[in-house]
Amino acid sequence: MMLGGAGLAAHATEKPILVDLDYARVVKIPPGAQTLVIGNPLIADVTMLRNNQLMVITGKSFGTTNLIVLDAAGSQVGESTITVVHPNDKLVVYRGPHRESYACNPDCMAAVDLGDDHAYMGETIGSIKLHESTLTIGKH
């Protein structure tokens, strides 16, 4: 369930704003907004775009936090609840106490997600870095 893109922009006064883990979502903010305050930056990150009418919310870990929007005088002009959820295109496999995540769109491939087994994460991240390094070899 990817909730993003300018065509699906929400308003910063709707509750809750759902964001998939490791995805970004464009959200409209009230006119005159100058400052964004996120309750728990470990759950979500917010970045105001230059036009001060949109922001990008990125899901960083599972959970719920709040967002407060202030105008230039410091008055509150909006508040929202942000909930970071697990995307629907991921499959989680449990092998006893060990957890592995796979991104499935349309085929399932190894992915890294919060809560995955450390050894699985290390192997998957190692594969990603190796692949990335082979892509940059030809660019020098």
C-alpha positions as a Markdown table, in Angstrom:
| # | Residue | x | y | z |
|---|---|---|---|---|
| 1 | Met | 0.0 | 0.0 | 0.0 |
| 2 | Met | 2.0 | 2.9 | -1.2 |
| 3 | Leu | 0.4 | 6.2 | -0.1 |
| 4 | Gly | 2.4 | 8.8 | -2.0 |
| 5 | Gly | 2.6 | 11.1 | -4.9 |
| 6 | Ala | 1.3 | 14.5 | -5.6 |
| 7 | Gly | -2.1 | 13.1 | -6.8 |
| 8 | Leu | -2.7 | 11.5 | -3.4 |
| 9 | Ala | -1.5 | 14.3 | -1.2 |
| 10 | Ala | -3.3 | 14.6 | 2.1 |
| 11 | His | -3.8 | 17.6 | 4.2 |
| 12 | Ala | -1.8 | 18.2 | 7.4 |
| 13 | Thr | -5.0 | 18.6 | 9.4 |
| 14 | Glu | -6.4 | 15.1 | 8.6 |
| 15 | Lys | -5.9 | 12.4 | 11.2 |
| 16 | Pro | -4.1 | 10.0 | 10.9 |
| 17 | Ile | -1.7 | 10.4 | 8.0 |
| 18 | Leu | -0.6 | 6.9 | 7.1 |
| 19 | Val | 2.9 | 6.4 | 5.7 |
| 20 | Asp | 4.5 | 3.1 | 4.7 |
| 21 | Leu | 7.8 | 2.2 | 6.3 |
| 22 | Asp | 10.7 | 3.3 | 4.1 |
| 23 | Tyr | 8.4 | 5.3 | 1.8 |
| 24 | Ala | 7.9 | 9.0 | 1.4 |
| 25 | Arg | 4.5 | 10.8 | 1.1 |
| 26 | Val | 3.7 | 14.3 | -0.1 |
| 27 | Val | 1.3 | 16.2 | 2.2 |
| 28 | Lys | -0.2 | 19.6 | 1.9 |
| 29 | Ile | 0.3 | 22.0 | 4.8 |
| 30 | Pro | -1.8 | 25.0 | 5.9 |
| 31 | Pro | -1.0 | 28.3 | 4.3 |
| 32 | Gly | 1.5 | 30.4 | 6.2 |
| 33 | Ala | 3.3 | 27.4 | 7.7 |
| 34 | Gln | 6.9 | 28.2 | 8.6 |
| 35 | Thr | 7.9 | 25.5 | 11.1 |
| 36 | Leu | 7.2 | 21.8 | 11.3 |
| 37 | Val | 7.7 | 20.0 | 14.6 |
| 38 | Ile | 7.7 | 16.2 | 14.7 |
| 39 | Gly | 7.0 | 14.5 | 18.0 |
| 40 | Asn | 9.3 | 11.5 | 17.5 |
| 41 | Pro | 11.9 | 11.8 | 14.7 |
| 42 | Leu | 12.7 | 8.1 | 15.0 |
| 43 | Ile | 9.3 | 7.2 | 13.7 |
| 44 | Ala | 8.9 | 9.8 | 10.9 |
| 45 | Asp | 10.9 | 12.6 | 9.2 |
| 46 | Val | 9.3 | 15.7 | 7.8 |
| 47 | Thr | 10.8 | 18.1 | 5.2 |
| 48 | Met | 9.1 | 21.3 | 4.1 |
| 49 | Leu | 9.4 | 21.9 | 0.4 |
| 50 | Arg | 10.5 | 25.4 | -0.7 |
| 51 | Asn | 7.1 | 26.5 | -1.7 |
| 52 | Asn | 5.9 | 26.2 | 2.0 |
| 53 | Gln | 2.7 | 24.5 | 0.8 |
| 54 | Leu | 3.9 | 20.9 | 0.8 |
| 55 | Met | 6.0 | 18.7 | 2.9 |
| 56 | Val | 7.4 | 15.2 | 2.5 |
| 57 | Ile | 6.9 | 12.7 | 5.3 |
| 58 | Thr | 9.2 | 9.7 | 5.3 |
| 59 | Gly | 8.4 | 6.6 | 7.4 |
| 60 | Lys | 11.5 | 5.6 | 9.4 |
| 61 | Ser | 10.1 | 3.0 | 12.0 |
| 62 | Phe | 6.8 | 1.6 | 13.0 |
| 63 | Gly | 4.6 | 3.6 | 15.4 |
| 64 | Thr | 2.6 | 6.8 | 15.8 |
| 65 | Thr | 3.8 | 10.3 | 16.4 |
| 66 | Asn | 2.4 | 13.8 | 16.1 |
| 67 | Leu | 3.2 | 16.7 | 13.8 |
| 68 | Ile | 2.7 | 20.3 | 14.8 |
| 69 | Val | 2.6 | 23.1 | 12.2 |
| 70 | Leu | 3.5 | 26.7 | 13.2 |
| 71 | Asp | 3.2 | 30.0 | 11.4 |
| 72 | Ala | 5.9 | 32.7 | 11.3 |
| 73 | Ala | 4.6 | 34.1 | 14.7 |
| 74 | Gly | 4.9 | 30.7 | 16.3 |
| 75 | Ser | 1.1 | 30.1 | 16.4 |
| 76 | Gln | -0.1 | 26.6 | 15.8 |
| 77 | Val | -2.0 | 26.4 | 12.5 |
| 78 | Gly | -2.2 | 22.6 | 12.3 |
| 79 | Glu | -1.6 | 19.3 | 14.0 |
| 80 | Ser | -1.8 | 15.7 | 12.7 |
| 81 | Thr | -1.1 | 12.2 | 13.8 |
| 82 | Ile | 1.4 | 10.3 | 11.7 |
| 83 | Thr | 1.2 | 6.5 | 11.7 |
| 84 | Val | 4.0 | 4.5 | 10.0 |
| 85 | Val | 2.7 | 1.1 | 8.9 |
| 86 | His | 4.1 | -2.0 | 7.2 |
| 87 | Pro | 3.8 | -1.8 | 3.4 |
| 88 | Asn | 1.5 | -4.4 | 1.7 |
| 89 | Asp | 4.1 | -5.4 | -0.9 |
| 90 | Lys | 6.3 | -7.0 | 1.8 |
| 91 | Leu | 6.3 | -10.6 | 2.9 |
| 92 | Val | 7.6 | -11.6 | 6.3 |
| 93 | Val | 9.0 | -15.2 | 6.8 |
| 94 | Tyr | 9.7 | -16.6 | 10.3 |
| 95 | Arg | 12.1 | -19.5 | 10.5 |
| 96 | Gly | 11.8 | -20.3 | 14.2 |
| 97 | Pro | 12.9 | -17.2 | 16.0 |
| 98 | His | 14.5 | -15.7 | 12.9 |
| 99 | Arg | 12.7 | -13.2 | 10.8 |
| 100 | Glu | 13.3 | -12.4 | 7.1 |
| 101 | Ser | 11.6 | -9.8 | 4.9 |
| 102 | Tyr | 11.0 | -9.9 | 1.2 |
| 103 | Ala | 9.7 | -7.2 | -1.2 |
| 104 | Cys | 7.1 | -8.7 | -3.5 |
| 105 | Asn | 6.1 | -6.6 | -6.5 |
| 106 | Pro | 5.4 | -8.8 | -8.5 |
| 107 | Asp | 8.2 | -11.3 | -7.5 |
| 108 | Cys | 9.6 | -11.7 | -4.0 |
| 109 | Met | 13.2 | -10.6 | -3.5 |
| 110 | Ala | 15.3 | -10.3 | -0.3 |
| 111 | Ala | 14.7 | -7.0 | 1.5 |
| 112 | Val | 15.8 | -5.5 | 4.8 |
| 113 | Asp | 13.1 | -4.4 | 7.3 |
| 114 | Leu | 12.9 | -3.5 | 11.0 |
| 115 | Gly | 12.8 | -6.6 | 13.2 |
| 116 | Asp | 14.7 | -8.8 | 10.7 |
| 117 | Asp | 17.3 | -11.3 | 12.0 |
| 118 | His | 20.7 | -9.7 | 12.3 |
| 119 | Ala | 22.5 | -12.3 | 10.2 |
| 120 | Tyr | 19.9 | -12.0 | 7.4 |
| 121 | Met | 20.2 | -8.2 | 7.5 |
| 122 | Gly | 24.0 | -8.4 | 7.2 |
| 123 | Glu | 23.8 | -10.8 | 4.3 |
| 124 | Thr | 21.2 | -8.8 | 2.5 |
| 125 | Ile | 22.9 | -5.4 | 3.0 |
| 126 | Gly | 26.2 | -7.0 | 1.9 |
| 127 | Ser | 24.6 | -8.2 | -1.3 |
| 128 | Ile | 23.1 | -4.7 | -1.9 |
| 129 | Lys | 26.5 | -3.0 | -1.4 |
| 130 | Leu | 28.3 | -5.5 | -3.6 |
| 131 | His | 25.7 | -4.9 | -6.4 |
| 132 | Glu | 26.0 | -1.1 | -5.9 |
| 133 | Ser | 29.8 | -1.3 | -6.2 |
| 134 | Thr | 29.6 | -3.2 | -9.4 |
| 135 | Leu | 27.4 | -0.4 | -10.8 |
| 136 | Thr | 29.9 | 2.3 | -10.0 |
| 137 | Ile | 33.0 | 0.5 | -11.4 |
| 138 | Gly | 32.1 | 1.4 | -15.0 |
| 139 | Lys | 31.5 | 5.1 | -14.1 |
| 140 | His | 35.2 | 5.9 | -13.3 |
